[in-house]
Amino acid sequence: MGAAPAHDILPAIGGGTATAPRRGKGKGKARERARKPAGAKPAKARPGPVKAPEPDRLKAAPPGFSDAAPAGWDAPATGPRKAPAQPADAAKQAEALQWNAKGGEARAKGENALAIQCFQRALALDPDNPVFHNDVGNVFLDGGMSEKAEHHYRMAVRLKPDFAIAWTNLGLTFIQQDADLQGGIECLRRSTSLNPRNGEAWLLMGTALRRLGRPADALPALEQALARRAGLGRVQYQMGLAELALGRQDRALASFRRALAARPGDVFVAAEIANLEAVLRHPDLPPGAKRVALHINQRFHDAILRPLFEELAKRHRAIVTADARRLVEFDPDIVIVADAQSEPLRRLVPRAQFVFTRHGLISKNSPGRAVPMSDYACITSEASKQWYIENGIVPRKGFWITGYAQADPLFRDEPLPLPFALPRGMKTVLYAPTFNDFLSSAPMLGPRTVELIRGTRRDISIIIKPHPHICAHRAAWMDWWRAAAARAPGVFLVEDPAADLVPYLKAADLLVSDASSATMMYLALDRPIVLITNPDAGKDKERFDPNGPEWTWRDMGEEVFDVSDLAAAVARGLDDPDSRRDRRAHYRRLLFGDLTDGRAVERIAADVTALKIERAP
């Protein structure tokens, strides 16, 4: 059996940007809506006389790329920015170094497209510079373009055979593509022979050996990584997985706890601890118990799947994990996912049945990727089922009408704590933008987000809860909001990509959003919504679905096309929260039907329990 992908090395399975299959003919048609000009967008960053930062590792990853890494997978190591000893043309070499430095700064800001342009300008001036090849390889790897990255890393080691960092990065690309793990190990051995102190190379080697099904061989390499002060959280996490594969649960639990101490709040390490603790809590399971694995490929899916795991663990042997090799070793009867990874995972565990729970309530053309690959799909209502069928999106075996698990707390009266105290006597506005460039309102509001929401009012506190991908991959946007939270009282920025959206929805008197799934979840609370419409939405050929509820249900809130009108719309919503209540109630009925008791998790668990499993002899 081939090695299973490891979530802290490979791009998250199913979480990339593959084009969605064309859907069947649907009855709904796009509404033709005249768009008013929106507020001016911030100017694009242009190359200037800047000095490139030179950290050892730059945290960066695109949507679907190793966002699930329990240690926050580091970007490939950046090589020394040094000109060759004898440049053919000193002026040309100086210009090349300038472009390379600008590329480094753009990459540090998460502006990968600009970084690639700058690095390629540098290479055009100096095509035989191994450092430039390594650096452009890094930014391609950031974007999940492993084959292009591999090409440049190969060029780097061809031009400079003793370039240890480039050997490490070349090995990383082999591991990420999951095509040649042994070849990746050989590259890493070359790197460690050139630089035995390279802890990252030892860590990658240990990870690859574990994924090859050689946990006993992986542990010595991981010990070398630990001795060389590679990331403690990552090393201990891999050690825990290796110990589990060897059947040493006590050692595994100790390693996972050390990993969590190094990485407090890491949901993927915490998940492995929860798995082992569940066995201790429920050692004896009833007859007919199934083996159920919940696979997470994004950090924020933990809030969706962990409550379901806790419920299932009472009756079944359940695990929740982000590691696909762990999935193979567990040998599940059922795999539950919240994203589009069913098809690649099915190749690893072919006898399992797959259940899709969703990780949002809008379209963005995502259901067309995820639902047909699953055996069963959990949906929220009969009307929702009809929408799927009309649009030609059906699972292999059937729908389960269960409600939406993440929304359960919104239908209950219990308070949900926040990590900060909101000012008393003030209204709370939640700003929850989506991440796609052409769909998001974030580039429309820019650094004036707070001023455009508040206007002249001083009785408004603002929570900014970005989509998790923004936290990880939109550094400039996050910088705007950090600055706003630092200078303006009563402004709170949520920076943790794993943070559950639900407590912030429940705390808000009004929601400001765009094409985010937060708008649909907020219908559960029957509170006012302001929707900012990006006039460029139609340019997103992959994610813009004119038949999706994020576009056909815009009248559930007040729609804003020009950001200069935003503050007035917010004020109207706060002053008259009953406005549009009838439309909100209508869409709430369509979305949730009568499943508004906050018990979706229980219904999904009951359907899993009722599912008949025929194990192969």
C-alpha positions as CSV (number, residue, x, y, z in Angstrom):
1,M,0.0,0.0,0.0
2,G,1.3,3.5,-0.8
3,A,2.0,5.9,1.9
4,A,-0.8,8.0,3.2
5,P,-0.6,11.7,3.0
6,A,0.5,13.5,6.2
7,H,-1.5,16.6,6.9
8,D,1.5,18.6,8.0
9,I,3.5,17.9,4.9
10,L,1.1,17.5,2.0
11,P,-1.5,20.0,0.6
12,A,-4.8,19.2,2.5
13,I,-6.7,16.6,0.5
14,G,-9.6,18.0,-1.4
15,G,-9.0,21.5,-0.2
16,G,-7.3,22.9,-3.3
17,T,-8.8,24.9,-6.1
18,A,-9.6,22.2,-8.6
19,T,-12.3,23.2,-11.1
20,A,-15.8,22.0,-10.0
21,P,-17.6,19.5,-12.2
22,R,-20.3,21.0,-14.4
23,R,-23.7,20.6,-12.7
24,G,-26.9,19.4,-14.1
25,K,-29.5,21.8,-15.5
26,G,-31.1,23.8,-12.7
27,K,-34.3,25.7,-12.6
28,G,-32.9,28.8,-10.9
29,K,-31.5,31.6,-13.0
30,A,-29.1,34.3,-12.0
31,R,-30.7,37.5,-11.1
32,E,-29.8,40.5,-13.3
33,R,-28.8,43.2,-10.8
34,A,-27.4,46.6,-11.7
35,R,-24.2,47.2,-9.7
36,K,-23.3,50.5,-8.4
37,P,-19.6,51.5,-8.3
38,A,-18.0,50.3,-5.1
39,G,-15.5,52.2,-3.0
40,A,-12.1,52.5,-4.4
41,K,-9.8,49.5,-4.0
42,P,-6.4,49.9,-2.4
43,A,-3.7,50.3,-4.9
44,K,-1.7,47.2,-5.8
45,A,1.7,46.9,-4.3
46,R,4.4,47.9,-6.8
47,P,8.1,47.1,-6.7
48,G,10.0,49.8,-4.8
49,P,13.3,50.3,-3.1
50,V,12.6,47.9,-0.3
51,K,14.9,45.4,1.6
52,A,13.7,41.8,1.6
53,P,13.2,40.3,5.1
54,E,15.4,37.3,5.8
55,P,13.7,35.1,8.4
56,D,14.8,31.5,8.5
57,R,11.2,30.4,7.8
58,L,8.2,32.4,6.6
59,K,4.8,31.2,7.7
60,A,2.7,31.0,4.5
61,A,0.3,28.6,2.9
62,P,-2.6,29.0,0.4
63,P,-6.1,27.8,0.9
64,G,-6.1,24.0,1.1
65,F,-2.3,23.9,1.5
66,S,-1.2,22.4,4.8
67,D,-3.4,24.8,6.7
68,A,-4.1,21.8,9.0
69,A,-0.5,21.5,10.1
70,P,-0.4,21.1,13.9
71,A,2.8,23.1,14.0
72,G,1.8,25.6,11.4
73,W,3.8,24.1,8.5
74,D,6.7,26.4,7.8
75,A,7.4,27.6,4.3
76,P,10.6,26.2,2.6
77,A,13.8,27.6,4.0
78,T,15.1,30.7,2.2
79,G,18.6,30.6,0.9
80,P,21.3,33.2,1.4
81,R,20.8,36.3,-0.7
82,K,24.3,36.5,-2.0
83,A,25.5,37.3,-5.5
84,P,27.8,34.8,-7.3
85,A,31.5,35.5,-6.7
86,Q,32.2,36.7,-10.2
87,P,29.1,38.2,-11.9
88,A,29.3,38.7,-15.6
89,D,27.7,42.1,-15.4
90,A,27.8,43.9,-12.0
91,A,25.0,46.3,-12.9
92,K,22.7,43.5,-14.2
93,Q,23.5,41.4,-11.1
94,A,22.7,44.3,-8.8
95,E,19.3,44.8,-10.5
96,A,18.7,41.0,-10.3
97,L,19.3,41.1,-6.5
98,Q,16.9,44.1,-6.2
99,W,14.1,42.1,-7.9
100,N,14.8,39.1,-5.8
101,A,14.7,41.2,-2.7
102,K,11.3,42.7,-3.8
103,G,10.1,39.2,-4.4
104,G,11.1,38.2,-0.9
105,E,9.1,41.1,0.6
106,A,6.0,40.3,-1.5
107,R,6.1,36.7,-0.4
108,A,6.4,37.8,3.2
109,K,3.2,39.7,2.8
110,G,1.4,36.8,1.2
111,E,1.4,38.5,-2.2
112,N,2.4,35.4,-4.2
113,A,1.5,36.6,-7.7
114,L,3.7,39.7,-7.2
115,A,6.4,37.6,-5.7
116,I,6.5,35.3,-8.7
117,Q,6.8,38.2,-11.0
118,C,9.7,39.7,-9.1
119,F,11.5,36.4,-8.8
120,Q,11.1,35.7,-12.5
121,R,12.5,39.2,-13.3
122,A,15.5,38.3,-11.2
123,L,16.0,35.0,-13.0
124,A,15.6,36.6,-16.4
125,L,18.6,38.8,-15.5
126,D,20.6,36.0,-13.9
127,P,19.3,32.6,-14.9
128,D,22.2,30.6,-13.4
129,N,21.8,31.9,-9.8
130,P,20.9,28.9,-7.7
131,V,19.6,31.1,-4.8
132,F,17.1,32.7,-7.2
133,H,15.9,29.3,-8.3
134,N,15.4,28.2,-4.7
135,D,13.5,31.4,-3.8
136,V,11.1,31.2,-6.7
137,G,10.6,27.5,-6.0
138,N,9.6,28.5,-2.5
139,V,6.8,30.8,-3.6
140,F,5.5,28.2,-6.1
141,L,5.5,25.7,-3.2
142,D,3.6,28.2,-1.1
143,G,0.9,28.2,-3.8
144,G,0.7,24.4,-4.0
145,M,2.4,24.3,-7.4
146,S,4.7,21.5,-6.5
147,E,5.8,20.6,-10.0
148,K,6.9,24.1,-10.8
149,A,8.7,24.2,-7.4
150,E,10.4,20.9,-8.2
151,H,11.7,22.3,-11.5
152,H,13.4,25.2,-9.8
153,Y,14.8,23.2,-6.9
154,R,16.3,20.8,-9.4
155,M,17.9,23.7,-11.2
156,A,19.3,25.0,-7.9
157,V,21.0,21.7,-6.9
158,R,22.2,21.3,-10.5
159,L,23.9,24.7,-10.4
160,K,25.1,24.3,-6.8
161,P,25.3,20.6,-5.8
162,D,26.2,21.4,-2.2
163,F,23.2,23.6,-1.7
164,A,21.7,21.8,1.4
165,I,18.6,24.0,1.7
166,A,17.6,23.4,-1.9
167,W,18.1,19.6,-1.4
168,T,15.8,19.9,1.6
169,N,13.2,21.7,-0.4
170,L,13.5,19.3,-3.3
171,G,12.8,16.4,-0.9
172,L,9.8,18.3,0.4
173,T,8.3,18.6,-3.0
174,F,8.6,14.8,-3.6
175,I,6.9,14.2,-0.2
176,Q,4.2,16.7,-0.9
177,Q,3.3,15.2,-4.3
178,D,3.2,11.8,-2.6
179,A,4.7,10.3,-5.8
180,D,8.2,9.3,-4.7
181,L,8.6,9.2,-0.9
182,Q,11.8,7.2,-1.2
183,G,13.2,9.8,-3.6
184,G,12.3,12.5,-1.2
185,I,14.1,10.6,1.6
186,E,17.2,10.4,-0.6
187,C,17.2,14.1,-1.2
188,L,16.9,14.7,2.6
189,R,19.8,12.3,3.3
190,R,21.8,14.4,0.8
191,S,20.9,17.5,2.7
192,T,21.7,16.1,6.1
193,S,25.1,14.8,4.8
194,L,25.9,18.4,3.7
195,N,24.5,20.0,6.8
196,P,23.9,17.5,9.7
197,R,22.5,20.3,11.8
198,N,19.5,20.8,9.5
199,G,16.7,19.8,11.9
200,E,14.0,20.5,9.3
201,A,15.5,17.9,7.0
202,W,15.6,15.3,9.8
203,L,12.0,16.1,10.6
204,L,10.9,15.7,7.0
205,M,12.8,12.4,6.8
206,G,11.2,11.0,9.9
207,T,7.7,12.1,8.6
208,A,8.3,10.4,5.2
209,L,9.5,7.2,6.8
210,R,6.5,7.1,9.0
211,R,4.3,7.6,6.0
212,L,6.0,4.7,4.2
213,G,4.9,2.5,7.0
214,R,8.3,2.4,8.7
215,P,7.6,4.0,12.1
216,A,10.5,2.2,13.8
217,D,12.9,3.8,11.3
218,A,11.1,7.2,11.6
219,L,11.8,7.6,15.3
220,P,15.6,7.9,15.1
221,A,15.3,10.6,12.4
222,L,12.8,12.4,14.6
223,E,15.2,12.1,17.5
224,Q,17.9,13.8,15.4
225,A,15.4,16.6,14.6
226,L,14.6,17.0,18.2
227,A,18.3,17.2,19.1
228,R,18.8,19.9,16.5
229,R,15.9,22.0,17.8
230,A,13.5,21.6,15.0
231,G,10.0,22.7,15.8
232,L,9.2,20.9,19.1
233,G,5.5,20.7,18.4
234,R,5.9,19.2,14.9
235,V,8.5,16.7,16.1
236,Q,6.6,15.5,19.1
237,Y,3.4,15.2,17.0
238,Q,5.2,13.0,14.5
239,M,6.7,11.0,17.3
240,G,3.3,10.5,18.7
241,L,1.9,9.2,15.4
242,A,4.9,6.9,15.0
243,E,4.4,5.5,18.6
244,L,0.7,4.9,17.8
245,A,1.7,3.0,14.7
246,L,3.9,0.8,16.9
247,G,1.0,0.2,19.3
248,R,2.6,2.1,22.2
249,Q,-0.3,4.3,23.2
250,D,1.2,5.5,26.5
251,R,4.3,6.8,24.7
252,A,2.1,8.3,22.0
253,L,0.0,10.2,24.5
254,A,3.1,11.6,26.3
255,S,4.4,12.8,22.9
256,F,1.1,14.4,22.0
257,R,0.9,16.2,25.3
258,R,4.4,17.6,24.9
259,A,3.4,18.7,21.4
260,L,0.4,20.5,22.8
261,A,2.4,22.1,25.5
262,A,4.7,23.5,22.8
263,R,1.7,24.5,20.6
264,P,-1.2,25.5,23.0
265,G,-4.6,25.3,21.4
266,D,-3.4,23.3,18.4
267,V,-6.6,21.5,17.4
268,F,-5.0,18.7,15.5
269,V,-2.7,17.6,18.3
270,A,-5.6,18.0,20.7
271,A,-7.6,15.7,18.5
272,E,-5.1,12.9,18.9
273,I,-5.2,13.3,22.6
274,A,-9.0,13.2,22.6
275,N,-8.8,10.0,20.6
276,L,-6.7,8.3,23.2
277,E,-8.7,9.7,26.1
278,A,-12.0,8.5,24.5
279,V,-10.6,4.9,24.7
280,L,-10.0,5.4,28.4
281,R,-13.5,6.8,29.0
282,H,-15.3,4.2,26.9
283,P,-13.2,1.0,27.0
284,D,-16.2,-1.3,26.5
285,L,-18.5,-0.5,23.6
286,P,-21.9,-2.0,22.8
287,P,-22.4,-4.8,20.3
288,G,-22.4,-3.6,16.7
289,A,-20.1,-0.7,17.4
290,K,-18.5,0.7,14.2
291,R,-15.1,2.1,13.5
292,V,-15.7,5.7,12.6
293,A,-13.0,8.2,11.5
294,L,-13.6,11.9,11.2
295,H,-11.0,13.4,8.9
296,I,-10.1,17.1,9.1
297,N,-8.2,18.8,6.4
298,Q,-8.6,22.4,7.7
299,R,-8.2,23.8,11.2
300,F,-11.6,25.4,11.3
301,H,-13.3,22.1,10.6
302,D,-12.5,21.1,14.2
303,A,-15.5,23.1,15.4
304,I,-17.8,21.2,13.0
305,L,-16.5,17.7,13.6
306,R,-15.3,17.6,17.2
307,P,-18.8,17.7,18.8
308,L,-19.8,14.9,16.4
309,F,-16.8,12.9,17.5
310,E,-17.6,13.3,21.1
311,E,-21.2,12.0,20.5
312,L,-20.0,9.1,18.3
313,A,-17.3,8.0,20.8
314,K,-20.1,7.1,23.3
315,R,-21.3,4.3,21.0
316,H,-18.5,3.6,18.5
317,R,-14.7,3.3,18.3
318,A,-14.2,6.8,16.8
319,I,-11.2,8.9,16.0
320,V,-10.8,12.4,14.7
321,T,-7.6,13.1,12.8
322,A,-5.9,15.2,10.2
323,D,-3.4,12.5,9.3
324,A,-4.3,10.2,6.4
325,R,-1.8,7.5,7.4
326,R,-3.5,7.3,10.8
327,L,-6.7,6.8,8.9
328,V,-5.3,3.9,7.0
329,E,-3.9,2.3,10.1
330,F,-7.3,2.7,11.9
331,D,-9.1,0.9,9.1
332,P,-12.5,2.6,9.5
333,D,-16.0,1.4,8.5
334,I,-17.1,5.0,8.0
335,V,-15.2,8.2,7.2
336,I,-16.9,11.6,7.9
337,V,-15.6,14.7,6.2
338,A,-16.5,18.3,6.0
339,D,-14.7,19.0,2.7
340,A,-14.1,17.5,-0.7
341,Q,-11.5,14.9,0.2
342,S,-13.7,11.8,0.0
343,E,-12.4,10.6,-3.4
344,P,-8.6,10.7,-2.6
345,L,-9.3,9.2,0.8
346,R,-11.4,6.4,-0.7
347,R,-8.3,5.2,-2.6
348,L,-6.6,4.8,0.8
349,V,-9.6,3.1,2.6
350,P,-11.6,1.6,-0.2
351,R,-14.0,-0.4,1.9
352,A,-15.2,2.6,4.0
353,Q,-18.4,4.5,3.4
354,F,-18.1,8.3,3.3
355,V,-20.4,10.8,4.9
356,F,-20.2,14.5,4.0
357,T,-21.3,17.0,6.7
358,R,-20.5,20.3,4.9
359,H,-18.4,23.2,6.3
360,G,-20.8,26.0,5.4
361,L,-24.2,26.7,4.0
362,I,-23.6,28.5,0.8
363,S,-22.7,27.2,-2.6
364,K,-19.6,28.8,-4.2
365,N,-19.8,25.7,-6.4
366,S,-18.4,23.6,-3.6
367,P,-21.2,21.1,-3.2
368,G,-20.6,20.0,-6.8
369,R,-17.1,18.8,-5.8
370,A,-17.9,17.2,-2.5
371,V,-21.4,15.7,-2.6
372,P,-21.0,13.3,-5.6
373,M,-17.8,11.9,-4.1
374,S,-19.6,10.9,-0.9
375,D,-21.9,8.0,-0.2
376,Y,-24.2,10.1,2.1
377,A,-24.6,13.9,2.4
378,C,-25.9,15.7,5.5
379,I,-28.2,18.5,4.6
380,T,-30.4,20.9,6.5
381,S,-34.0,20.6,5.1
382,E,-36.3,19.2,2.5
383,A,-36.0,22.5,0.5
384,S,-32.2,22.2,0.6
385,K,-32.5,18.6,-0.7
386,Q,-34.6,19.8,-3.6
387,W,-32.1,22.5,-4.5
388,Y,-29.3,19.9,-4.7
389,I,-31.4,17.6,-6.9
390,E,-32.5,20.4,-9.2
391,N,-28.8,21.3,-9.7
392,G,-27.8,17.8,-10.4
393,I,-25.8,17.4,-7.2
394,V,-26.5,14.0,-5.5
395,P,-24.5,11.7,-3.3
396,R,-23.9,8.1,-4.3
397,K,-26.4,6.5,-1.9
398,G,-28.6,9.2,-0.4
399,F,-29.2,12.4,1.6
400,W,-29.5,12.6,5.4
401,I,-31.7,15.5,6.5
402,T,-30.1,16.3,9.8
403,G,-29.7,20.0,10.2
404,Y,-26.2,21.6,10.4
405,A,-24.0,20.4,13.2
406,Q,-22.0,23.6,13.7
407,A,-25.2,25.7,14.0
408,D,-26.6,23.6,17.0
409,P,-25.5,26.1,19.7
410,L,-27.3,29.0,17.8
411,F,-30.6,27.3,18.5
412,R,-29.9,26.9,22.2
413,D,-30.1,29.4,25.0
414,E,-26.8,28.6,26.6
415,P,-24.3,31.4,26.6
416,L,-21.0,31.0,24.6
417,P,-17.9,32.6,26.1
418,L,-15.7,35.0,24.1
419,P,-11.9,35.4,24.6
420,F,-12.5,39.1,25.4
421,A,-15.0,41.3,27.2
422,L,-17.3,43.4,25.1
423,P,-17.9,47.0,26.3
424,R,-21.2,47.4,28.2
425,G,-23.9,49.6,26.9
426,M,-22.8,49.3,23.2
427,K,-24.2,47.5,20.2
428,T,-22.0,44.8,18.7
429,V,-21.4,44.5,15.0
430,L,-19.7,41.4,13.6
431,Y,-17.8,41.9,10.4
432,A,-17.2,38.4,8.8
433,P,-15.8,38.7,5.3
434,T,-15.1,35.8,3.0
435,F,-11.6,35.3,1.5
436,N,-12.0,35.2,-2.3
437,D,-10.6,38.3,-4.0
438,F,-13.6,39.0,-6.2
439,L,-16.3,37.9,-3.7
440,S,-14.9,39.5,-0.5
441,S,-15.8,42.9,0.8
442,A,-12.4,43.2,2.5
443,P,-10.5,44.9,-0.4
444,M,-13.5,47.3,-0.8
445,L,-13.3,48.5,2.8
446,G,-9.5,48.3,3.0
447,P,-7.8,50.0,6.0
448,R,-10.9,52.1,6.7
449,T,-13.0,49.1,7.7
450,V,-13.9,50.4,11.2
451,E,-14.7,54.0,10.0
452,L,-16.9,52.7,7.2
453,I,-18.9,50.5,9.5
454,R,-19.2,53.0,12.4
455,G,-19.6,56.2,10.6
456,T,-20.2,58.9,13.2
457,R,-21.7,56.6,15.8
458,R,-19.7,55.9,18.9
459,D,-22.0,53.3,20.5
460,I,-20.8,50.4,18.3
461,S,-18.2,47.8,19.2
462,I,-16.9,45.8,16.3
463,I,-15.7,42.2,16.1
464,I,-13.7,41.4,13.0
465,K,-13.8,37.6,12.4
466,P,-12.1,36.9,9.0
467,H,-12.6,33.7,7.1
468,P,-9.8,31.3,8.3
469,H,-8.1,31.5,5.0
470,I,-7.7,35.2,5.4
471,C,-5.9,34.7,8.7
472,A,-3.4,32.5,7.0
473,H,-3.0,34.0,3.6
474,R,-4.0,37.6,3.4
475,A,-1.3,39.3,5.4
476,A,-2.1,42.8,4.1
477,W,-5.8,42.5,5.1
478,M,-4.8,41.3,8.5
479,D,-2.4,44.2,8.9
480,W,-5.3,46.7,8.2
481,W,-7.4,45.2,10.9
482,R,-4.6,44.8,13.5
483,A,-3.9,48.5,13.1
484,A,-7.6,49.3,13.5
485,A,-7.9,47.2,16.6
486,A,-4.8,48.9,18.1
487,R,-6.0,52.5,17.4
488,A,-9.7,52.3,17.9
489,P,-11.4,51.4,21.2
490,G,-14.0,48.7,21.1
491,V,-12.5,46.9,18.1
492,F,-11.6,43.2,18.4
493,L,-9.8,41.1,15.8
494,V,-10.0,37.3,15.8
495,E,-6.7,36.0,14.5
496,D,-6.9,32.3,15.2
497,P,-7.9,30.5,12.0
498,A,-9.3,27.6,14.1
499,A,-11.6,29.9,16.1
500,D,-15.3,28.8,15.9
501,L,-17.5,31.4,14.3
502,V,-20.6,30.5,16.4
503,P,-19.8,32.4,19.6
504,Y,-19.2,35.6,17.6
505,L,-22.4,35.2,15.7
506,K,-24.3,34.8,19.0
507,A,-22.7,37.9,20.5
508,A,-23.5,40.2,17.6
509,D,-26.5,42.5,17.3
510,L,-25.9,42.9,13.6
511,L,-23.8,41.1,10.9
512,V,-21.9,42.8,8.1
513,S,-20.7,40.3,5.5
514,D,-20.6,39.6,1.8
515,A,-20.8,36.1,0.2
516,S,-19.8,34.3,3.4
517,S,-21.6,31.3,4.9
518,A,-21.8,33.3,8.1
519,T,-24.9,35.1,6.6
520,M,-26.8,31.8,6.4
521,M,-25.9,30.7,9.9
522,Y,-26.9,34.1,11.2
523,L,-30.5,33.4,10.0
524,A,-30.8,31.1,13.0
525,L,-30.8,34.1,15.3
526,D,-33.2,36.4,13.3
527,R,-31.1,39.5,13.6
528,P,-30.4,42.2,11.0
529,I,-27.8,41.6,8.2
530,V,-26.0,44.0,5.9
531,L,-24.6,42.5,2.8
532,I,-21.8,44.2,0.8
533,T,-21.7,43.2,-2.8
534,N,-18.4,43.1,-4.6
535,P,-19.0,44.4,-8.2
536,D,-16.3,42.0,-9.5
537,A,-18.1,38.9,-8.2
538,G,-18.8,37.6,-11.7
539,K,-15.1,37.5,-12.5
540,D,-14.6,34.6,-10.1
541,K,-15.4,31.8,-12.6
542,E,-14.7,29.1,-10.1
543,R,-16.5,30.3,-7.0
544,F,-19.3,32.6,-8.3
545,D,-22.5,30.6,-8.4
546,P,-25.4,32.9,-9.4
547,N,-27.9,30.1,-8.4
548,G,-26.4,29.8,-4.9
549,P,-28.3,31.2,-1.9
550,E,-25.5,33.6,-1.2
551,W,-26.8,35.5,-4.3
552,T,-30.4,34.6,-4.7
553,W,-31.3,35.4,-1.1
554,R,-29.7,38.9,-0.9
555,D,-33.0,40.4,0.2
556,M,-32.6,38.8,3.6
557,G,-30.5,41.8,4.5
558,E,-29.8,45.3,3.3
559,E,-27.6,45.1,0.3
560,V,-24.8,47.7,-0.1
561,F,-23.0,48.3,-3.4
562,D,-21.0,51.4,-2.5
563,V,-19.1,51.3,0.8
564,S,-19.8,55.0,1.5
565,D,-23.4,53.8,2.2
566,L,-22.3,51.1,4.7
567,A,-22.5,53.1,7.9
568,A,-26.0,54.3,7.2
569,A,-27.1,50.7,6.4
570,V,-25.6,49.5,9.7
571,A,-27.3,52.3,11.6
572,R,-30.7,51.5,10.1
573,G,-30.3,47.8,11.0
574,L,-29.4,48.6,14.6
575,D,-32.1,51.1,15.0
576,D,-34.8,48.9,13.4
577,P,-33.9,45.3,13.9
578,D,-37.4,44.1,12.9
579,S,-36.9,45.4,9.3
580,R,-36.8,42.5,6.8
581,R,-37.8,40.1,9.6
582,D,-40.4,38.4,7.2
583,R,-37.7,37.8,4.6
584,R,-35.3,36.4,7.2
585,A,-38.0,34.1,8.5
586,H,-38.8,32.9,5.0
587,Y,-35.2,32.0,4.2
588,R,-34.7,30.5,7.7
589,R,-37.6,28.1,7.0
590,L,-36.1,27.2,3.6
591,L,-32.7,26.6,5.1
592,F,-33.5,24.8,8.3
593,G,-37.1,23.6,8.0
594,D,-38.3,22.5,11.4
595,L,-34.9,21.3,12.5
596,T,-34.3,24.2,14.8
597,D,-33.9,22.3,18.1
598,G,-30.0,22.3,18.1
599,R,-29.7,18.5,17.8
600,A,-28.1,18.0,14.4
601,V,-25.1,16.3,16.0
602,E,-27.5,13.7,17.6
603,R,-29.3,13.1,14.3
604,I,-26.1,12.5,12.4
605,A,-24.8,10.1,15.1
606,A,-28.1,8.2,14.9
607,D,-27.8,7.9,11.2
608,V,-24.3,6.6,11.5
609,T,-25.4,4.0,14.1
610,A,-28.3,2.9,11.8
611,L,-26.0,2.4,8.8
612,K,-25.5,-1.2,7.9
613,I,-21.8,-2.2,7.4
614,E,-20.8,-5.3,5.6
615,R,-17.2,-6.1,6.3
616,A,-15.2,-8.0,3.8
617,P,-14.1,-11.5,5.1
